[in-house]
Amino acid sequence: MIWESNDEVAKVKDDYRVTILNVGCDRSLAENKKLPTNACLVHYLDMKKGEEHYSDHYDIVMGNRTDIFDCYYDKLGSKHLKGLGFCGGNVPPGNFNTGAYLKTSQQAV
């Protein structure tokens, strides 16, 4: 997996100024209107532990699009990063409650 631990996710936030909202999620979560307008859906290839082949994975990440690209490009390289697009959120980033979103998204799992 691309993110081995929560500590690594926290380090990414500090190093790249991005907030990872969902890791390895379903692509349809990007259509959530409660996401911030600066949230992006990142499409990449990754291999889970114990698997022999790469498969499609999606993360929802909040931040500047250039910072998100830099983060994933540095982590994956050009061959495994497949796409970066905007989510369907309508919430201004300043009004988005990251803590509440993360709490509810963890309960849904």
N, C-alpha and C positions, 0 to 999 in steps of 0.2 A: 504494500500500500504506500501511497505517496506520503501520507502523514502518519508517522509511526506512533506519535503520542500527543497528548494535549499540550505538553510542554513545547513541542515543535510548532504547534499551531500558534501558541502565544509568542514564540520567537519570531514567527513570520509577521505577526502584527507589529512588533517593534521594528523589525528590519525593513519591511516594505510598506508600512502604513496601510495595510489592508485587514479586513475582518472577515474571516471565513465563517459564514452563516450555516451552511450545510455541506457535509462531506459525503461523497459517494451517494448522492441522492437521486431520485427519479427526476427526469427532465421536466416533467409536468409541474414540479414545485416552482419553477421559474415563472409561471403564469400567475402566481399569488399577487394580488393587488396590494397586499399589506407590506410588501417588500419596499425598500427605499429605491428611489429613481436611479441611484448610482450602483445598484446591484447588477452583477454580471454572472452569466452562466458560463462556466469554463468546461469545455469538452476535452478530454484527454484519454490516452490509453494507459492502463496500469495493469499490473499483474498482482493478484492477491497471493498471499502465502499459500503454498501448496499447489498452485495452479501452474500449468505449463505454457499458457498462451495469454497474450494481452487481450483485454476487453475494454469496452467503452465505459467511462466513468464521467460523472458530472458533479461539479461543486458550484455552490452559489456563494459569491464573494462580493463584499461591499468595499468600495474604494475607487480611487482614480484608475481608469482603464489601463493607463500606461504602467502604473505600479502593479496592477494585477498581472498584466502580461509579463513584466520583469520577474515577478515572483515565480510564476509557473514555468517560464522559459529557463530560468536558472535552475529550478528543481528537476525539470523533465527533459529539457533540450527540445530542439525543433522537430524531431521525428515523432515524439509522443504527444505534443500539444496540438490538438486538432482544431479548436475553435474557441472564440471568445465573443459572446453576444450579450446584449442587454436583456434583463428580465422585464417582466410586465408590471413592476411595482409603481405605485402612485404616490408614495409617501416621501416628502422632502427629507433628505438625509439628516437635517437638523432636528426633525420631529420624530425620527425613527428611534424606538426604544430597543436597542440591541439586546440588553439583558433579558427583557421580557420575551423577545422573539426566541432567543436561544433556550430559555427555560421551557417554553411551550413546544419548541421543535424537538427537544430531548424527551419530553413526555410522550410525544407522538410515536417515538421509536419503539 
